[in-house]
């Protein structure tokens, strides 16, 4: 029973951080620019990234000389640009002609397996077994896959006017999230820089 409670806690935590429901307007916008979202590629890359950090933790970042805070700031900047595009209706990140890489950035990273998700996985390792976290990752990526497949249906139900309104609302939210991630992690970097 304890295992089930732990699995529910892990799955709900990851679900809240990934926030695939909240990302729907962003995904609709990206689908319009790219023409198609390769759900399988997105989920496969996000799964690989999440499991890598589950197994190797922040040691993987340290190996290439990057700390978690710097990684989070990089993800925050990408999220900020996406939010800006959504609010202003401009195109900063040009559509990638190669649909393979378009599936990876920015959908798999940083929208699904972003700095927040990776940091959460590393944090969960302190209190839960790798097996339960792995199952939690799989459960969440199944939900992500289903949502990605439903994007055309959701787009049809909302309509172009609804999408336009949602784009701007979620654009503001994305910028707010990116600013929070940026300020939190820049504070960590400054704090660590002045510790003697």
N, C-alpha and C positions, 0 to 999 in steps of 0.2 A: 504493500500500500504506500509506503514511504517513497519507493521508486516512482510510482505513478504520480504522487504529489510533486516530487522533484522534477519529473518530466514535464508536467503541466506548467510549473513555474518557469523552467528553462524555455519552453516553447512560447509561452505568453510574453516573456521578456524579449526574446528575439523578434517576435511578431510586432511588438510595440516599437522596437528600434528600427527594424526594416521598414515598417509602415507602408506596405504595398498598397493599401487602400488609399492612403493619402497621396501616394505617388501616381495615381491613375491619370490626373490631368497632365502631369509631366510626361507620362508614357504616351498619352494620346498625341501630345504636341510633338514628341520625338518620332512617333509613327508617321505623322504627316510629313515631317522633314525627310525621314529615311525611306518612307514608302512601305516598309515592312519591318516587324520586329522578329528576329530569329529566336523564338522562345527557348528552343533546345540549347543553342549556343550560350545564351544569357545565363540560363540555369546551370549549365555545365561549368562555365567559367566561375560563376559566383560560388558554386559548390567547391570547386578546386581551391579557390582563394580562402574560403571559410575553413575548410578542413586543414589546409596548410598551417593556418594560424592556430587551429585547435591543437594540432600535433606539435608544432614548433614554437608556438607562443610568440612573445615579443623578441625572442632570440633571433628569429628570422630577420626582423628589421635591424637589430643590432649588428647582425652579420654583415649587412650592407651599409652600416654606419648611420642608420636612421632611427630616431626614437619615435614612440607612439604619438607624441604630441606634434611632431613635425609632419608625420603621416596624416594626422587628423586635420592639420591646417591646410595641407595640399588638397584634401577632399573637400574642405569647407570652401576653398576658392572656386573649385569646379561647380559646386552646388550654387554658390553666389552668382556665377555667370549664367547658369541655367535659369535661375530665378529672375535675373535681369532681362534675359531674352523673353521670358513669359510675360512680364509686366509691360515692357516697352514694345513688344512685337517686332524686335529686331533679331538679326542673325549674327551672332558672334562666333559660335562654334559651327563651322561650315559642315553640311552633311557629308559624311564619309562615303565615297564611292564604293569602298570595300565594305560590304555588309558584314563581313566577319568581324572587323575591328569596330564597326558601328555598334554591334551587339555587345561588345565588351565595355567601351567607354562611350557615353556615361551611364549606360543602363546597369550592367553587371557591377561596375565600379564607377562612381561612388553611390549610385542610388540604392542598389540591393546590398552588395557586400562592401559598404563604405567603411570609413574610419570608425564610425559609431558601432557598427555591427562587429567589426574586428576587435575593437577595444572591449566590447561586451563579452565576446567569446573568451578573450584572454582573462577578463575579470571572473567569468563563470567558472573557469578552471580552478579557481581558489576554493570553491565550495562544492563542486559537483564532479562526478566522474566523466572522463572523456567519452565513454560509451553513451551516457544519457545526453550529453551536449550534442554528440553526433546525431542521435535520433531526433533531437530538437531541431537541428539544422535541416535534416531531411524533411521533416514535417513542414517546416516553414517554406522550403523550396518547392514542395508539392503545391502549396497554396499560391506561391509566386507564379509557378508555371500555369496553373488554372487561370489566375487573374490576367496573365499576359495573353493567354488564348482568348479570353473574354473581352479584350480591349475593343475589337470591332463592334461587338454587340453593345457594349457600354456607350461607345461613341455614337451609335445609331439612336440609342434611347435618350441621351442627353441633348443631342442636336447641336448645331454650330453656335447658336447664341449662348446656350448653356455652357459649352466648352470654353467660349471666349471669356465668360465671367469667371468660371472656375480657374482658368489659366492665370488670370490676374490675381485672384485671391491666393492661390497656391504659390504663385510667384513671390508674393510678399512673405508668405510663410517660409518658403525656402530661403529667402534672404535672411529672415530673422533667425532661422535654424543655423545657417552658415555663419552669421555674426556671433551667435552663442558658442558654436564649436571653435571658431577662430579665437575669440577673447579668452575662453577657458584655457585653451591650449597654449596661447601666447603667454598667458600668465604663468603657466607651468614652466615654459622654457625660460622666462626671465627669472623665476624663482630658483630654478636649477643652475642658472648662469651665475647667480650671486651667492651661491652656497659655497663656503670655503671650508 
